[in-house]
Amino acid sequence: KCLVLEINPPSREERVVHSSQIVFDRDLPHYGTNGGYVEVTSRSGSTLIRSPTLMFVEALDKLLEKMCRDEFPLHLIDAISVSGQQHGSVFWKQGGSMILEELK
């Protein structure tokens, strides 16, 4: 239903130094999701539940933009890990790395 980003300092101390979220339905309405997914009818007539792959990418991009506006030092981020919905798959197509390079 949403993408949440929490940044922890590189120490044993467990505290959040930044937290932000994107609620898919509210913040990315152009994907037409309800609860973070869309229902699609297959050729056979069955209902499929899908979450648009680009929605996840755009949500991460928006979170990073928010962090820039908040003057968070992005150079301190060593890695980004994304995990999510149960039984969800994100498929990467040929040429995806070129698209990734064009992100803000």
N, C-alpha and C positions, 0 to 999 in steps of 0.2 A: 504494500500500500504506500510505502514511502521509502526514500533512501536517506539514511541518517549517517552523518560523518562525525566521528568523535576522534579527537587527537589527544594522545597521551604523551607525556614527556618521556624521554629515553632514560628512565630510571626505574627502580623497583617500586617507587611510590605510585600507587594506582590512583590517579586523579585525571579528570578530563580538563584539558586546557582550552579546548574549543569544541563546540557542538553546534550542528546545524542540520536542518532537514529539508527535504523537498517532498511534498505530498503530491503524488502523481496526478490524482484527479483534480486537485485544486491548482497546482502550480504548472502543470503541463496539460491543460484541457484539450489542446489540439490533437491529442492521441485518442480522445474519446473513451477513456477508461472509466470503469466503475469498480472501485475497490482495487485499482491497480491492474486491471485486466480488461480485455474485450472478448466478447463472445462472437465466434465466427461459425458460419454454417459450412460444413464441408460439402463436397460434390455428392457424397452419399446421403446427405441430409442430417448427419449427426452434428451436434454442437461441440465446437472446440473452444478451449479457453486459451487465450494468448496474451502475452505481455510484449509489446513492441520492443525489440532490441535497442533501437535508437533512443527510446525513452530513457533507458538506463544510462546511456552515454550522455544524453542531454542533461539528465538530472545531476550526474557527476560534474559536468561542465558548469552548471548553475551553482552548485555548491562551492566549487573553486572560485567562481566569480564573486560570490558572497564573501569568501575568505579574503580575497583581494581588497574588496571594499572595506572590510574590517581591519585591513592592514596586517593580516596574519602573515608571518614570514614563511612563505611557501617553500623557500629553499631548505627549510628544516625537515620537510617531508621526505623520508627515505623510500617509502613504499606505500602503495594503495592496494588494499585487498577488498574484494567485493564478494559477498555471499548473499544468498537470498532465498527466494521462494522454494518451497518444497517441490520436488520433481520438476523444477524449471531448468530449461536449457537455453543457452545463448549461442547462436550459431554465427560464426565469423565467415564472411564471404571473401573471395579473392579480391584484392584491391583494398581490403579493410585497413591495412597499415597506412596506405596513402591518405585515406579519409581521416585516420587518427592524427596524422601529422598536421592536418589542416584545422584541427580544433584549436580554439583559443587557448 
